[in-house]
Amino acid sequence: MIKEIRNHYATLIYICLAIAVFSELMSISALGVSYDTVAHLLNRIHKFSRWILILIVADQLLSIGVNKLKISLFFILLLFVAFSAKTWIIFDLLFIPLLLAQNCEIKKMYSVIVLTLIIGTIFIITLDYFEIFQRYEFSRNGTIRQSFGFYHPNSFGLTLMLIGMVFTLLKENLKIHHFAFLIMLCFTIKYFTDSRSAFYPLTILTISLFISNYCKKFISSLFDIRLTIFSIILILSVILIMFYLIITGNGMDYVDTLINGRLKFGKQALEEYGLSLLGQKITISIEWEASKGAKYFVIDSLYYYFPIIVGVIPSLFLLATYIYALKQTIKEKNITLYIILMLFVLYGIPESVAFTYGLCMFIFISPFMNLYKTNKY
């Protein structure tokens, strides 16, 4: 019985991955925000799938043998679940990539993610079309921004951006019709959602991959230790500059006009709550709550949200895994994934949703595939 179940671990992992992506996608939809019972049900299903993943890893450690690195990562992630204020964030981002991706096929994992994103998006848009939940209008400079059933236009834009990114990882050689699909996604994001945090990264990715198609050999030659050092310095510089701006105030007003007040709320959060080691409970009020009378307060930027709300220790752990992922990506000369990883560094300046909801977990899969050199199921 147990042996038979073990033979289907990979299938269970794919199912749990699909549940995670779908439930998190629903969490950033109007359905998840408008109906507490639906949100609660999705959360229960997602939590159940998490425990299935935990049991799979525990069984592997007991049956195959204790790998010191694997058991260390296992207990670190469980400690974050037990003691972090934001219980599941780091788990959702890193548990499958660090502990289970090694037993699966990467193309199948990407396929599960992109298909779930597409099906989930169609489902949300369909519910919006039939007006299953209340619609809210969003505008910028007099222009109406469409959310099509997501709780914010940026959420819809993010989903389309993620579909485009995972799609490029599935294709080893992009053809003209692939680029046409990416351009269509960029156009949809710009025309309907006006989400700059999604439009610019996907546009840069599309242009970069088009260029790399014609000079792949030259670009691959740049993937060495110097690029690794440059990338690490860039990441640390972005983090330091983000905190320098809100602590000193130098240039803060100018930069804040470019990213729609992200620095102002980050500064307010830092002054009122400060940093925390393992996270803290802070009431976030987005447009939905504000429309009902609550005071609007958000911490959009990844570089403020994580150390203030999720905690400094989980943030440092995420930073370490991110740097390792970059190092491995450069070592493997994976041009597409490297561009995506660097784009998420820039995405984190105005936004954090892709990380806080675990939707960008796919960027960690490939770099950790050979972490333990185990056999695939």
C-alpha positions in Angstrom: 0.0 0.0 0.0 2.7 2.5 1.1 5.0 1.4 -1.7 2.2 1.9 -4.2 1.6 5.4 -2.9 5.3 6.2 -3.2 5.2 5.3 -6.8 2.8 8.1 -7.4 4.6 10.8 -5.4 5.4 12.8 -8.5 1.7 12.9 -9.5 0.8 14.0 -6.0 3.4 16.8 -6.2 2.0 18.0 -9.6 -1.5 18.0 -8.1 -0.4 19.9 -5.0 1.4 22.4 -7.3 -1.7 23.0 -9.3 -3.8 23.4 -6.1 -1.3 25.9 -4.8 -1.2 28.0 -8.0 -5.0 27.9 -8.4 -5.8 28.8 -4.8 -3.3 31.7 -4.7 -4.7 32.9 -8.0 -8.2 32.9 -6.5 -6.7 34.8 -3.5 -5.9 37.8 -5.8 -9.3 37.6 -7.5 -12.4 39.5 -6.6 -14.0 36.1 -5.7 -11.4 35.5 -3.0 -11.8 39.0 -1.6 -15.6 39.3 -1.8 -16.6 35.9 -0.4 -15.1 34.9 2.9 -16.5 31.4 2.7 -14.9 30.8 -0.6 -11.6 32.2 0.5 -11.8 30.0 3.7 -12.5 26.9 1.6 -9.7 27.6 -0.8 -7.3 28.2 2.1 -8.3 24.8 3.7 -7.7 22.9 0.5 -4.4 24.6 0.0 -3.4 23.9 3.6 -4.3 20.3 3.2 -2.1 20.1 0.0 0.8 21.6 2.0 0.6 18.9 4.6 0.6 16.3 1.9 3.9 17.8 0.7 5.3 17.8 4.2 4.4 14.1 4.6 6.0 13.2 1.3 9.3 14.8 2.4 9.1 13.2 5.8 8.6 9.8 4.3 11.5 10.2 1.9 13.8 11.1 4.7 12.7 8.0 6.7 12.7 5.6 3.8 15.5 6.7 1.5 17.8 7.9 4.2 18.7 11.2 6.0 20.4 13.7 3.7 21.9 16.3 6.0 21.2 19.2 3.7 17.7 18.1 3.0 16.7 17.6 6.6 18.3 20.9 7.5 16.2 22.8 4.9 13.1 20.7 5.9 13.3 21.8 9.5 14.2 25.4 8.7 11.0 25.7 6.5 8.9 24.0 9.2 10.3 26.4 11.8 9.2 29.3 9.6 5.7 27.7 9.5 5.7 27.3 13.3 7.1 30.7 14.4 6.8 33.2 11.5 3.9 35.7 11.7 3.2 35.1 8.0 3.1 31.4 8.4 3.2 30.0 4.9 4.9 32.6 2.7 8.4 31.2 2.6 6.9 27.6 2.5 4.9 28.4 -0.6 7.9 30.0 -2.3 10.6 27.4 -1.5 9.3 24.1 -0.2 8.7 22.4 -3.6 11.8 23.9 -5.3 14.1 23.0 -2.3 12.8 19.7 -1.3 10.6 18.1 -4.0 11.4 19.5 -7.5 14.4 17.1 -7.7 11.9 14.2 -8.0 9.9 15.7 -10.8 10.4 16.7 -14.4 11.0 20.4 -14.9 9.0 20.7 -18.1 6.0 19.0 -16.5 6.2 21.4 -13.6 6.3 24.4 -15.8 3.4 23.0 -17.8 1.3 22.4 -14.7 1.9 26.0 -13.6 1.2 27.7 -16.9 -1.9 25.6 -17.6 -3.3 26.3 -14.1 -2.6 30.0 -14.6 -4.4 30.0 -17.9 -7.4 27.9 -16.7 -7.7 30.0 -13.5 -7.6 33.2 -15.4 -10.3 32.1 -17.8 -12.4 30.9 -14.8 -12.0 34.3 -13.1 -12.9 36.3 -16.3 -15.9 34.1 -16.8 -17.2 34.7 -13.3 -16.7 38.4 -13.9 -18.6 38.3 -17.2 -21.6 36.8 -15.5 -21.2 39.4 -12.6 -20.9 36.8 -9.9 -19.3 39.3 -7.6 -19.3 43.1 -7.2 -17.2 45.0 -9.7 -14.9 47.9 -8.6 -13.7 50.6 -10.9 -10.1 51.6 -11.1 -8.6 54.6 -12.9 -5.4 56.4 -13.5 -5.3 60.0 -14.9 -8.8 59.6 -16.0 -8.3 56.3 -17.8 -10.3 53.3 -16.7 -8.2 50.3 -15.8 -9.8 46.9 -16.3 -9.3 44.1 -13.7 -11.6 41.5 -15.3 -12.5 39.8 -12.0 -9.2 40.2 -10.3 -9.2 42.4 -7.2 -6.9 44.9 -8.9 -5.7 45.6 -12.4 -2.2 45.0 -11.3 -3.2 41.5 -10.3 -4.6 40.7 -13.7 -1.4 42.2 -15.3 0.8 40.1 -13.0 -1.0 36.9 -14.0 -0.5 37.6 -17.7 3.1 38.5 -17.0 3.6 35.2 -15.2 1.9 33.2 -18.0 4.4 34.9 -20.4 7.4 34.2 -18.3 6.6 30.5 -17.6 5.7 30.1 -21.3 9.2 31.3 -22.3 10.8 28.8 -19.9 8.9 26.0 -21.6 10.2 26.8 -25.0 13.9 26.2 -25.7 13.8 28.1 -29.0 11.3 30.8 -29.4 9.7 31.1 -32.9 8.0 34.1 -34.5 4.5 32.9 -33.4 5.8 32.6 -29.8 6.9 36.2 -29.9 3.5 37.1 -31.3 1.9 35.5 -28.3 4.2 37.5 -25.9 3.5 40.7 -27.7 -0.3 40.0 -27.4 0.1 39.6 -23.7 2.1 42.9 -23.5 -0.6 44.7 -25.5 -3.4 43.2 -23.2 -1.6 44.3 -20.1 -0.9 47.8 -21.4 -4.3 48.5 -23.1 -6.6 46.9 -20.5 -4.9 47.0 -17.1 -2.3 49.8 -17.6 -0.2 47.8 -15.1 3.3 49.2 -15.5 4.8 46.7 -13.0 3.7 43.9 -15.3 4.0 45.6 -18.7 7.6 46.7 -18.5 9.1 43.4 -17.2 7.3 41.3 -19.8 8.2 43.8 -22.6 11.9 43.8 -21.6 11.8 40.0 -21.4 10.3 39.8 -24.9 12.8 42.2 -26.4 15.8 40.6 -24.6 14.8 37.1 -25.8 14.3 38.3 -29.3 17.9 39.8 -29.3 19.3 36.7 -27.6 17.9 34.5 -30.4 20.4 36.1 -32.8 23.4 36.3 -30.5 23.0 33.5 -28.0 26.6 32.3 -28.3 28.0 35.7 -27.5 25.6 36.2 -24.5 26.4 32.8 -23.2 30.1 33.7 -23.2 29.2 36.5 -20.7 27.8 33.9 -18.2 30.8 33.6 -15.8 31.9 34.6 -12.3 32.0 38.3 -13.2 28.3 38.2 -14.1 27.5 36.5 -10.8 29.4 39.2 -8.8 27.7 42.0 -10.8 24.2 40.4 -10.2 24.8 40.0 -6.5 26.1 43.6 -6.2 23.1 44.9 -8.1 20.6 43.1 -5.8 22.3 44.3 -2.6 22.5 47.9 -4.1 18.8 47.9 -4.8 18.0 46.8 -1.3 20.4 49.4 0.2 19.0 52.2 -2.0 15.4 51.4 -1.1 16.2 51.8 2.6 18.5 54.8 2.1 15.7 56.7 0.4 13.1 56.3 3.2 15.6 56.7 6.1 17.4 59.8 4.8 14.6 61.2 2.6 17.1 62.3 0.0 15.4 62.0 -3.4 12.5 60.2 -1.9 9.8 62.6 -3.2 11.0 62.4 -6.8 11.4 58.6 -6.8 8.0 58.2 -5.1 6.2 60.0 -8.0 7.6 57.4 -10.3 6.4 54.4 -8.3 3.1 55.8 -7.0 3.8 56.3 -3.3 5.5 53.0 -2.5 8.2 54.8 -0.6 5.7 56.8 1.5 3.9 53.8 2.8 7.2 51.9 3.3 8.5 54.8 5.4 5.3 55.0 7.4 5.4 51.2 8.1 9.0 51.3 9.1 8.4 54.3 11.5 5.2 52.8 13.0 6.2 49.1 13.2 9.9 48.8 12.6 11.7 45.6 11.5 10.9 42.3 13.0 12.9 39.1 13.2 10.1 36.6 12.4 7.4 38.9 11.2 4.4 40.7 12.7 0.7 41.2 12.2 0.0 44.5 10.4 -3.5 45.4 9.1 -3.3 46.1 5.3 -6.2 47.9 3.8 -6.4 47.8 0.0 -9.0 49.6 -2.2 -11.7 47.1 -1.3 -11.5 47.8 2.4 -10.9 51.5 1.8 -14.2 51.7 -0.2 -16.0 50.4 2.9 -14.5 53.1 5.1 -11.2 51.6 6.3 -8.0 53.7 6.1 -6.1 52.9 2.9 -2.7 51.4 3.9 -0.5 49.1 1.9 3.1 48.0 1.8 3.5 47.2 -1.9 7.3 47.1 -2.2 8.9 43.7 -1.7 11.9 45.3 -0.1 9.7 46.8 2.7 7.0 44.1 3.0 9.4 41.2 3.7 11.6 42.6 6.5 8.8 44.5 8.2 5.9 42.0 7.9 7.5 38.6 7.0 10.6 39.2 9.2 14.3 39.8 8.8 15.3 36.1 9.3 12.9 34.7 6.6 13.9 37.6 4.3 17.6 36.8 4.7 16.9 33.1 4.0 14.9 34.1 0.8 17.8 36.4 -0.2 20.3 33.6 0.2 18.2 31.2 -1.9 17.7 33.9 -4.5 21.5 34.5 -4.8 22.1 30.8 -5.0 19.4 30.5 -7.8 21.2 33.3 -9.7 24.5 31.6 -9.3 23.2 28.3 -10.6 21.3 29.9 -13.4 24.5 31.6 -14.6 26.5 28.4 -14.2 23.9 26.6 -16.4 23.9 29.5 -18.9 20.1 29.7 -18.7 19.6 33.0 -20.4 15.8 33.1 -20.1 15.7 32.3 -16.4 18.5 34.8 -15.7 16.6 37.6 -17.3 13.5 36.7 -15.4 15.3 36.6 -12.1 16.8 40.0 -12.7 13.5 41.4 -13.8 11.9 40.2 -10.5 14.6 42.2 -8.7 13.2 45.3 -10.4 9.6 44.1 -10.0 10.2 44.0 -6.2 10.6 47.8 -6.1 6.9 48.7 -6.7 5.3 45.3 -6.0 5.4 42.2 -3.8 2.3 40.2 -4.7 4.2 37.6 -6.8 6.3 36.7 -3.8 3.8 37.1 -1.0 1.3 34.8 -2.7 4.0 32.3 -3.9 3.1 32.8 -7.5 6.8 33.3 -8.6 7.8 30.0 -7.1 8.7 28.7 -10.6 11.9 30.8 -10.7 13.4 28.6 -8.0 12.6 25.2 -9.6 15.4 24.9 -12.2 18.3 26.1 -10.0 17.6 23.5 -7.3 16.8 20.5 -9.6 20.2 18.9 -9.0 20.5 19.8 -5.3 20.5 16.2 -4.1 21.1 14.2 -7.3 18.2 11.9 -6.6 16.4 9.7 -9.0 13.2 10.9 -10.6 9.9 9.1 -10.0 
